[in-house]
Structure formats: structure tokens, C-alpha cells
């Protein structure tokens, strides 16, 4: 198997080289025998030799040279073909070995960058593909592990409560049923979040991007979030011009704002403030959701939009977060042609996203 590829290349190159050598020798031989033979015989006759002697001298000298030249040409062609085939085959064999390692599950395999520029380009393309596969495999494993972890906690709690009820260890009072309802609600919210995340992956873009009154959409989202904010003892406010038009899918824009506001409510300490600010810029519209509270560590800030990523695992679990909301925000914003980002200082955390100012920017 290892020798099939290089020797196949060598054989093809050798056959092509031999064919070229024989074609060249045939052309030269025809010219020598047809034209050179007559000229040689005429010259020998002028010098007093017989025709038979001239013919024998010609055959002996020219034929011997042509046969020797043909042998040398074939040997050189085969040697060059073998060298060239090996030079081509070695990098290709390395790519083949790396491909087999990846097929066996070793996504760290890489092809060496050596050979001609074309072979180096093939190796670079292969390595780029291998790196993408390794990244996807890492994300898949993290996703499965985190999803299993998120499901395990409420299911374990439910199992414990149900076993205790079955064995009459605890009484089926209102507090028990509320605890069961909270764990069930957490599972429902997690399934809905996973549904939204999968929908964002498949859709590939907004279903309908239309001009929307941004202040009105923000006001509606804030009003929906206000009861939860009041229950948590938080102050909600909006800053921005009286009217501002942006292009977005209204339903998805509402979901983006709801996720950011719910995230802010979850992590703003009692007595804190949440402010939604929007502003017009030359090329887009900037929307910011800011809240007072604990600073997000700089090492965690670049990862807050990743799936299932949590800055404080125990705090998120206690407050019911699954680390999916911000990932959904990024997917929906980027599907609409915008960008997302986050900033955090000792007293203020800010999540922002942009919306296209004109319809063409969202296409």
C-alpha cells in the first residue's frame, strides 16, 4: 500500500519520458537513415569506396550510436522518473498517513510542509481542514459534557425528591412541590435554550429583516423584564433618541434584548441599576445593556459568548443559568449582519451589539 502511490507516479513519468525519448530518437533515426544515409554513400563513392562498403560502414557506425543513445535515454528517463516520483510521493504519503490518523480519531495529525509549492499548498489546505475538524470535535465534546452536566443536576434533584416521597421520608407538602416545579422548570428552560441554539445554527440568517422603531422594541422588552427587576430590587432605565430606525427581525431582536436583560437581572446585586442605551452611528446602530455589579475577570471576558461557558460555575448554577443565552445572542446578532461584544470594569459591565442602519448591510 505504501509503495503503490509513488511507484504509480514513477511508472507514469517513466513511460512518458521513455515515449518522448523514443519519439525523439525515431525522428532523428529517420532523418539520419533517409537523408544521412544517401549523403554518406555519395561521399564515400566520391572517395573511391564501393556502395556495399559504404552501406556497411554506415550501418556499423550510425546504428551502433543510435542504439547506444536509445539505451542511455531510456536509463536516464527511468532514473529521473524514479527520483521525481519519490519526490512527489513522499509528501503525498505523509498526507495519506495524516488522513488515516484523522479517520481513526487523532485530530492532532498534521501533514509536513515540504516539496514543491503545489505540494506545500496541498499540505496547508489539509492542515487547515484538520485544525477545523479538531476545533469542531473539541466543541462537540464540550457541548455534550456540558449538556449532560446541566441535565444531571436537576434530574438528580428530581430523583432524590421522588425517592424521598416514595419512601415517605418527606411529606408531600407545598414546599416540596414547589421544589419539584423549580427543577422541572429549569429542565424546560434548558430544553428551550437548546432549541433556540439549534434553530440559530440552522436558520443561517434573519427570517425577515424590516425597518423597526428601535425605541419601541426596547421599551417593550424592558417592560416585560420590569417585574423581575423590581422583584430583585433593581432600577431599569432607557437612554436614546426619541425615534431611531434600524433593520432587524423584530422577533429575534426581542429575543436578543430579553436574553441580555435577563442576564443583567440575574447578575446585578440588589439595589443595582440596569440601563439600556442605543445610539445612531454612521454605519450602524449600537445598543448597550449595562448593569452594575461584580466585574467579569479579563481572562473570562473573551469567552462569555461561548456555549455553556460560565464565569462563576457555582453562581450560575444556583441562579439557574445554563450558559446558553449569550451564545444565542451572538448567533442571532451575527445572522442579522451585526456584531457583539462585552466590557467589564470594577463597577459596570456592558454587553453591546450592533444592528444595520440600512437594509443592504443586513443582506
Long-range contacts (C-beta under 8 A, 24 or more apart in sequence): 2-93, 5-89, 5-92, 5-93, 5-96, 6-85, 6-86, 6-88, 6-89, 6-90, 6-92, 6-93, 7-85, 7-89, 8-85, 9-84, 9-85, 9-88, 9-89, 10-81, 10-82, 10-84, 10-85, 10-86, 10-89, 11-81, 11-85, 13-80, 13-81, 13-84, 13-85, 14-77, 14-78, 14-81, 14-82, 14-85, 16-81, 17-77, 17-78, 17-80, 17-81, 18-73, 18-74, 18-77, 18-78, 20-77, 21-70, 21-73, 21-74, 21-77, 22-70, 22-73, 22-74, 24-73, 25-66, 25-69, 25-70, 25-73, 28-66, 29-66, 32-62, 32-66, 33-62, 36-62, 37-62, 87-115, 87-116, 88-115, 88-116, 88-119, 90-114, 90-115, 91-115, 91-119, 91-122, 91-123, 92-119, 92-122, 94-123, 95-122, 95-123, 95-126, 98-126, 98-130, 99-126, 102-130, 102-133, 107-133, 107-134, 107-137, 108-134, 139-307, 142-307, 142-308, 143-307, 143-308, 146-307, 146-308, 146-323, 147-194, 147-308, 150-190, 150-308, 150-322, 150-323, 151-187, 151-190, 153-317, 154-183, 154-184, 154-186, 154-187, 154-190, 155-187, 157-183, 158-183, 158-184, 186-320, 189-320, 189-322, 190-322, 190-324, 193-322, 193-324, 193-325, 193-328, 194-324, 196-255, 196-324, 196-328, 197-307, 197-324, 197-327, 197-328, 197-331, 200-328, 200-331, 200-332, 200-335, 201-331, 203-335, 204-335, 205-335, 205-336, 206-248, 206-249, 206-252, 206-332, 206-335, 206-336, 206-362, 207-249, 207-251, 207-252, 208-249, 209-247, 209-248, 209-249, 209-336, 209-356, 209-359, 209-362, 209-363, 210-247, 210-248, 210-249, 210-250, 211-245, 211-246, 211-247, 211-359, 212-245, 212-246, 212-247, 212-248, 212-250, 212-253, 213-243, 213-244, 213-245, 214-240, 214-244, 214-245, 214-246, 214-278, 214-285, 214-287, 214-355, 215-240, 215-241, 215-242, 215-243, 215-244, 215-278, 217-250, 217-253, 217-254, 217-257, 218-257, 218-276, 218-278, 218-287, 220-254, 221-254, 221-257, 221-258, 221-261, 221-276, 222-257, 222-261, 222-276, 224-258, 225-258, 225-261, 225-262, 225-265, 228-262, 228-265, 229-265, 229-274, 232-265, 232-268, 232-270, 233-270, 233-271, 234-265, 234-268, 234-270, 234-271, 234-272, 234-273, 234-274, 235-272, 235-273, 235-274, 236-273, 236-274, 236-275, 236-276, 237-273, 237-274, 237-275, 237-276, 238-275, 238-276, 238-277, 239-275, 239-276, 239-277, 239-278, 240-276, 240-277, 240-278, 240-279, 241-278, 241-279, 241-280, 244-278, 244-280, 244-285, 246-285, 246-355, 246-356, 246-357, 247-336, 247-355, 247-356, 247-357, 247-358, 247-359, 247-361, 247-362, 248-336, 248-355, 248-356, 248-362, 249-336, 252-332, 252-335, 252-336, 253-336, 253-355, 255-328, 255-332, 256-329, 256-332, 256-333, 256-353, 257-287, 257-289, 259-325, 259-326, 259-328, 259-329, 260-289, 260-326, 260-329, 260-351, 260-353, 261-289, 262-325, 263-289, 263-321, 263-325, 263-326, 263-351, 264-289, 264-290, 264-291, 264-349, 264-351, 266-319, 266-320, 266-321, 267-291, 267-293, 267-294, 267-315, 267-319, 267-349, 268-292, 268-293, 269-293, 269-294, 280-357, 281-354, 281-357, 282-357, 283-357, 283-361, 284-338, 284-354, 284-355, 284-356, 284-357, 284-361, 285-354, 285-355, 285-356, 285-357, 286-352, 286-353, 286-354, 287-352, 287-353, 287-354, 287-355, 288-350, 288-351, 288-352, 289-350, 289-351, 289-352, 290-348, 290-349, 290-350, 290-351, 291-348, 291-349, 292-347, 292-348, 292-349, 293-349, 295-344, 295-345, 295-346, 295-347, 295-349, 296-342, 296-344, 296-349, 298-344, 301-342, 301-343, 301-344, 304-342, 305-329, 305-330, 305-340, 305-342, 326-351, 329-353, 336-362, 337-361, 337-362, 337-363
